[in-house]
Amino acid sequence: MNLKTGIIGLLVVAAISAGGFVYWQQQMASRLPDGIVSSNGRIEADQINIATKLAGRVLEISVDEGDMVDAGQIVARMDVAELNAQIRRAQAEVRRAEQAKVQAAASVLRTRSQFQLAEAEQKRAQQLHREGFATTEKLDQRQTELQAADAAYRATVASVKQTVEAITSSREELARLQSMLDDTLLKAPRRGRIQYRLAQQGEVLPAGGSVLTLLDIADVYMTVFLPAADAGKLMIGSEARLKLDPVPEYTIPAKVSFVAASAQFTPKAVETSEERAKLMFRVKLQIDRTLLKKYEDRVKTGVRGIAYLRLPQANQWPVELQIQLPE
């Protein structure tokens, strides 16, 4: 009976505390000084999908949900057995192309010597023909041999160029495969917290298949909506304060980083000034990155709260909205 009474007592205390916070919020909103406006919102952060670039089997996932990871940290690996076989074949192609180049270069030297010899023989035959010691048939034979040697020499020079192109092509293919090998190591694009694990070890994924979702805790903000009369007075960099429902004792500083250029909620017909006043504009309140770095272990998204914004006519923040942060 005592245990049951204690549990009921705790529930009553919790309900009273929650009700007290809601009442405090309502009272706070009703007695805000001139130039301070408020709006409900929730904490958000950018989420980044860490996905495969190539289709394949997931070999290993080295992080779990909730883990903090640094930019460039390897978080998963894909199976590379087939890719390694392709790389070995490409390396063999490079070696074959390089050997072909050596052989072609040797052929150039040989055919060049043959051409030089045929050229010398043709000149001697011309001289002997002029002096009457060689027949026209012999001269024609030497001329034909010279032409054949010239053609052979030109062909071997061309083959050297072809082997150079083959080497370049095979090396580019090898580089492409090695780049693909690098892509099988999935790395965190920036520092953040693993939010979701979307695949399991051994699972076969298509190209672009998501493996993990990373929460960028260096880019945390609250989105609120303000009427046109208030949103129109805000400037980028205007100060704001955030009170979160789970920790109402803290007051978190923020700044306006974005004000929508068009209304998000619009009446069906906007004709009168009263109706135009109902237009609501989206406003983004950014929390300072240095502050987020200091309290990164406490950062959570989806938390709801109230944002207070200071318009230009407000001189200072009231006492209850002065910055209060955890020790």
C-alpha positions in Angstrom: 0.0 0.0 0.0 2.8 2.4 0.9 4.6 1.6 -2.4 1.4 2.3 -4.4 0.9 5.5 -2.5 4.4 6.6 -3.2 4.0 5.9 -6.9 0.8 7.9 -7.0 2.6 10.7 -5.2 5.4 10.8 -7.7 2.9 10.9 -10.6 1.0 13.8 -8.9 4.3 15.7 -8.4 5.2 15.1 -12.1 1.8 16.3 -13.2 2.0 19.4 -11.0 5.5 20.2 -12.3 4.4 19.8 -15.9 1.3 21.9 -15.3 3.4 24.5 -13.5 5.8 24.8 -16.5 2.9 25.2 -18.9 1.4 27.8 -16.6 4.8 29.6 -16.4 5.0 29.6 -20.1 1.6 31.1 -20.5 2.3 33.7 -17.8 5.7 34.5 -19.4 4.1 35.0 -22.8 1.4 37.3 -21.3 3.9 39.6 -19.6 6.7 39.8 -22.1 8.1 43.4 -22.3 7.6 45.4 -25.5 9.8 44.2 -28.3 10.1 40.6 -27.1 8.0 38.1 -29.0 7.7 34.3 -28.6 6.8 31.2 -30.6 6.8 27.5 -30.1 9.3 25.3 -31.9 11.5 22.3 -31.7 15.2 21.6 -31.9 16.4 20.3 -35.3 19.7 19.4 -36.9 20.8 18.4 -40.4 20.8 14.7 -41.1 23.2 13.2 -43.6 22.8 9.8 -45.2 26.0 7.8 -45.4 25.4 5.7 -48.5 27.2 3.3 -50.8 28.5 4.7 -54.1 28.7 1.2 -55.6 26.4 -1.8 -55.4 27.8 -4.5 -53.2 27.7 -6.5 -49.9 28.2 -4.8 -46.6 31.2 -6.4 -45.0 31.4 -4.5 -41.7 29.6 -1.6 -39.9 32.0 -0.4 -37.1 29.7 2.1 -35.3 26.4 1.9 -33.5 23.5 4.3 -33.0 24.4 7.0 -30.6 28.2 6.9 -31.3 30.1 10.1 -31.9 32.2 10.0 -35.1 34.8 12.4 -36.5 35.0 13.7 -40.0 36.8 11.2 -42.2 36.4 8.3 -39.8 35.7 5.0 -41.4 32.2 3.8 -40.3 31.6 0.9 -42.7 33.3 -1.3 -45.3 32.0 -3.0 -48.4 33.1 -6.4 -49.7 36.0 -5.9 -52.2 36.8 -9.4 -53.3 35.5 -9.0 -56.8 37.0 -5.5 -57.1 40.4 -6.7 -56.0 40.3 -9.3 -58.8 39.6 -6.6 -61.3 42.5 -4.5 -60.0 44.9 -7.5 -60.4 43.7 -7.9 -64.0 44.2 -4.2 -64.6 47.7 -4.3 -63.1 48.5 -7.3 -65.4 47.3 -5.2 -68.4 49.6 -2.4 -67.4 52.6 -4.8 -67.3 51.7 -6.3 -70.6 51.4 -2.8 -72.2 54.8 -1.8 -70.7 56.5 -4.9 -72.1 54.9 -4.3 -75.5 56.4 -0.8 -75.4 59.9 -2.2 -74.8 59.5 -4.7 -77.6 58.2 -2.0 -80.0 61.2 0.3 -79.1 63.6 -2.6 -79.9 61.8 -3.1 -83.2 62.3 0.6 -84.0 66.0 0.3 -83.5 66.2 -2.8 -85.7 64.1 -1.4 -88.5 65.9 1.9 -88.4 69.2 0.0 -88.9 67.7 -1.9 -91.8 66.4 1.3 -93.3 69.9 2.9 -93.0 71.5 -0.1 -94.6 68.9 -0.1 -97.5 69.5 3.6 -98.0 73.2 3.1 -98.3 72.8 0.2 -100.7 70.5 2.2 -102.8 73.0 5.1 -103.0 75.8 2.7 -104.0 73.5 1.2 -106.7 72.8 4.7 -108.1 76.5 5.5 -108.2 77.4 2.2 -109.9 74.5 2.6 -112.4 75.8 6.0 -113.4 79.3 4.6 -113.9 77.9 1.7 -115.9 78.8 -1.1 -113.4 75.2 -1.9 -112.3 72.1 -2.7 -114.3 68.8 -0.7 -114.1 67.2 -3.9 -112.7 69.7 -3.9 -109.8 69.0 -0.2 -109.1 65.2 -0.9 -109.1 65.7 -3.8 -106.6 67.7 -1.5 -104.2 65.0 1.2 -104.5 62.3 -1.4 -103.7 64.3 -2.6 -100.7 64.7 1.0 -99.4 61.0 1.6 -99.7 60.2 -1.6 -97.8 62.7 -0.7 -95.0 61.2 2.8 -94.8 57.6 1.4 -94.5 58.8 -1.1 -91.8 60.5 1.6 -89.8 57.4 3.9 -89.9 55.2 1.0 -88.8 57.4 0.3 -85.8 57.4 4.0 -84.8 53.6 4.0 -85.0 53.4 0.8 -82.9 55.5 2.6 -80.1 52.8 5.3 -80.1 50.1 2.7 -79.8 51.8 1.0 -76.9 52.2 4.4 -75.1 48.4 5.0 -75.6 47.7 1.4 -74.3 49.8 2.1 -71.2 48.0 5.3 -70.5 44.6 3.7 -71.0 45.4 0.7 -68.8 46.8 3.0 -66.1 43.7 5.1 -66.2 41.6 1.9 -65.8 43.7 0.9 -62.8 43.3 4.3 -61.3 39.5 4.1 -61.8 39.4 0.7 -60.0 41.6 1.9 -57.2 39.3 5.0 -56.8 36.3 2.6 -56.6 38.3 0.6 -53.9 38.5 3.8 -51.9 34.8 4.3 -52.3 34.2 1.0 -50.6 35.3 2.6 -47.3 32.4 4.6 -46.1 33.6 7.6 -44.1 31.8 10.2 -42.0 31.6 13.5 -44.0 31.8 15.5 -40.8 31.7 15.2 -37.0 28.4 14.1 -35.6 26.3 11.4 -33.9 25.1 8.3 -35.6 21.3 8.6 -35.5 20.2 5.5 -37.3 21.7 2.2 -38.5 19.8 1.4 -41.8 21.7 -1.7 -42.9 23.2 -4.8 -41.4 26.4 -6.7 -42.0 26.1 -9.1 -45.0 23.2 -7.1 -46.6 23.5 -6.5 -50.3 22.8 -2.9 -51.2 22.3 -1.1 -54.6 24.4 1.9 -55.5 23.3 4.7 -53.3 21.9 2.4 -50.6 21.9 4.1 -47.2 23.9 2.4 -44.4 23.8 5.0 -41.7 22.3 8.4 -40.8 24.5 11.0 -39.3 23.2 13.8 -37.1 25.3 17.0 -37.6 25.3 18.3 -34.1 27.4 21.3 -35.2 24.4 22.7 -37.0 21.5 22.7 -34.5 18.6 25.2 -34.8 15.0 25.8 -33.9 12.4 26.7 -36.5 9.6 28.9 -35.4 6.8 30.8 -37.2 6.0 34.5 -36.5 3.3 36.8 -37.8 4.3 39.3 -40.6 4.3 42.2 -38.2 7.1 40.6 -36.1 9.0 38.7 -38.8 9.3 41.9 -40.9 11.2 43.6 -38.1 13.8 40.9 -37.7 17.3 41.0 -39.1 19.8 38.3 -39.7 21.8 38.1 -36.5 18.9 39.3 -34.3 19.2 37.8 -30.8 17.0 35.0 -29.5 16.6 32.9 -26.4 15.5 29.3 -26.2 13.7 27.6 -23.3 13.3 23.8 -23.8 10.5 21.8 -22.2 12.8 19.2 -20.5 15.2 21.7 -19.0 13.2 25.0 -18.4 15.8 26.1 -15.9 18.3 26.8 -18.7 18.1 29.7 -21.2 20.0 29.0 -24.4 21.3 31.9 -26.7 20.6 31.8 -30.4 20.6 34.1 -33.4 18.3 34.5 -36.4 20.0 32.9 -39.4 17.1 32.9 -41.8 13.7 34.6 -42.4 11.5 33.2 -45.1 10.9 35.5 -48.0 7.3 34.3 -48.4 4.5 33.4 -46.0 4.1 29.8 -44.9 0.5 30.1 -43.8 -1.8 32.2 -46.0 -5.5 32.8 -45.8 -7.5 31.8 -48.9 -8.0 35.5 -49.8 -5.6 38.2 -48.6 -7.5 41.5 -49.1 -7.5 43.5 -45.9 -4.7 44.6 -43.5 -6.3 42.4 -40.8 -5.9 39.3 -43.0 -2.4 40.3 -44.0 -1.5 40.3 -40.3 -2.3 36.6 -40.1 0.5 35.7 -42.5 3.1 33.6 -40.8 6.8 33.5 -41.8 9.3 30.8 -41.0 12.3 31.9 -39.0 15.4 29.8 -38.3 17.2 30.3 -35.0 20.8 29.0 -35.0 22.7 28.0 -31.9 26.3 29.0 -31.8 28.7 26.2 -33.0 31.2 26.9 -30.2 28.4 26.4 -27.6 27.3 23.2 -29.4 30.8 21.8 -29.3 31.0 22.4 -25.6 27.7 20.6 -24.8 27.7 18.1 -27.7 27.0 15.2 -25.3 23.7 16.9 -24.4 22.5 17.9 -27.8 19.3 16.2 -28.8 16.9 16.8 -31.7 13.1 16.8 -31.6 13.0 18.5 -28.2 10.3 21.1 -28.0 10.3 24.5 -26.3 9.7 28.2 -26.7 11.8 30.7 -28.6 11.9 34.3 -27.5 13.1 36.9 -30.0 14.2 40.5 -29.4 12.9 43.0 -31.9 14.9 46.2 -32.6 12.7 48.3 -30.2 13.7 46.2 -27.2 16.6 47.6 -25.3 17.6 44.5 -23.3 16.5 41.1 -22.2 14.4 40.7 -19.1 16.0 39.1 -16.1 14.1 35.8 -16.6 15.6 35.5 -20.1 19.2 36.1 -19.2 21.5 33.3 -20.4 21.6 30.3 -18.1 23.7 27.2 -19.1 24.7 24.0 -17.4 28.0 24.1 -15.5 
